[in-house]
Amino acid sequence: MKSLDNYIKRRIQEIPTEIKQTFPNIKQIWKCNDELDFLYGYYVGKIEEGALHYLLKATRASAGGYVDTFEIRGIIETHKQELQNTIKSVID
């Protein structure tokens, strides 16, 4: 799962650029009061979806394997502080 961990770290590094391009006026457009919670949930979902695709490609190349979405979420949650700090650095 080290490669999955590296994938998640890489995705977190891409987030500042994505936020600036995708959510330039988050409060006005999305009508949300808590930008951090909104963006955290959004990016956990995006990273989870991307990780699932990443692992499915990897398991097709190998002898199969089972992809546990709870395990993916657990790995993402180990990077919770890093993800939150990344988002905060953009919206503050």
N, C-alpha and C positions, 0 to 999 in steps of 0.2 A: 504494500500500500504506500510505499515511499513515493512512487511515481504519482499517485493520486494526491498525496500531500504536496508535492512539487507543483502539480497542476493547480491546486487551490491557491498556493502562494502566488503563482504567476497571475491568476485571475484577480486576486486582491490588488496586485500592483497596477492592473489595467483600470481599476475602478475610478480613480480620480479623473482620468480623461473621459470615461464614459459618462460620469455624472455631469461634467461640464458641458458635454455635447447633448445629452439626453434630457437632463433636468435643469436647464438654466434658470427657470423661475418656478421652482417646485412649490413654493407657498401659494403663488397666484394660480398656477395651472391646476395643481392637484388638490388644492384646498385642504392641505393637511397641516395640522398644528405642530406635530412632532416629526420633523424631517428625518431625524436619526432613526427612529423606530420604523418609519415607512421605508427608508432606503435600506436599512439592515434586513428587513424581511424580504424586500425585493431582491437584494443581492444574494441572500442565502438561497432563495428559490432558483435564481439564475445559475449560481455556482453548482447547486445540487443537480439541476438539469444538465448542465455541461459535464459534470463529473460522471453522471450516469452514461451519457453518450461516450465519453472518454473510456470508461470501463467496458462498455459493450463492445467497442472497437477492439480493445485489448484482449477481451476474452474470446472474440471471434478468431483472432489471430492465434490464440493458444488452444488448448484442448477443451475449451468450454469454460465452465465456472459459473458460480452463482453470484449475482450482484445484490448485495443487501443495502437497500436504501437507508435503513437506520444506521448502518455502519458509515455510509457516506455522510449523513447528517452529523454523526458523532465526530468525524474527522473535521468537518467544517466548523463545528462548535469548539474544537480545540484552538481554532484561530479567531474566536469571537472577539477578543480584545483588539487584535490586529485589524480585523475588519471594521470594528466600530471606530477605532482611531483613524483609519484611512478615510472613512466617510466623514468623520468630524473635521478632519483637516481640510476637506473641500467645502463643507457647508458653513464653517465658522468664518 
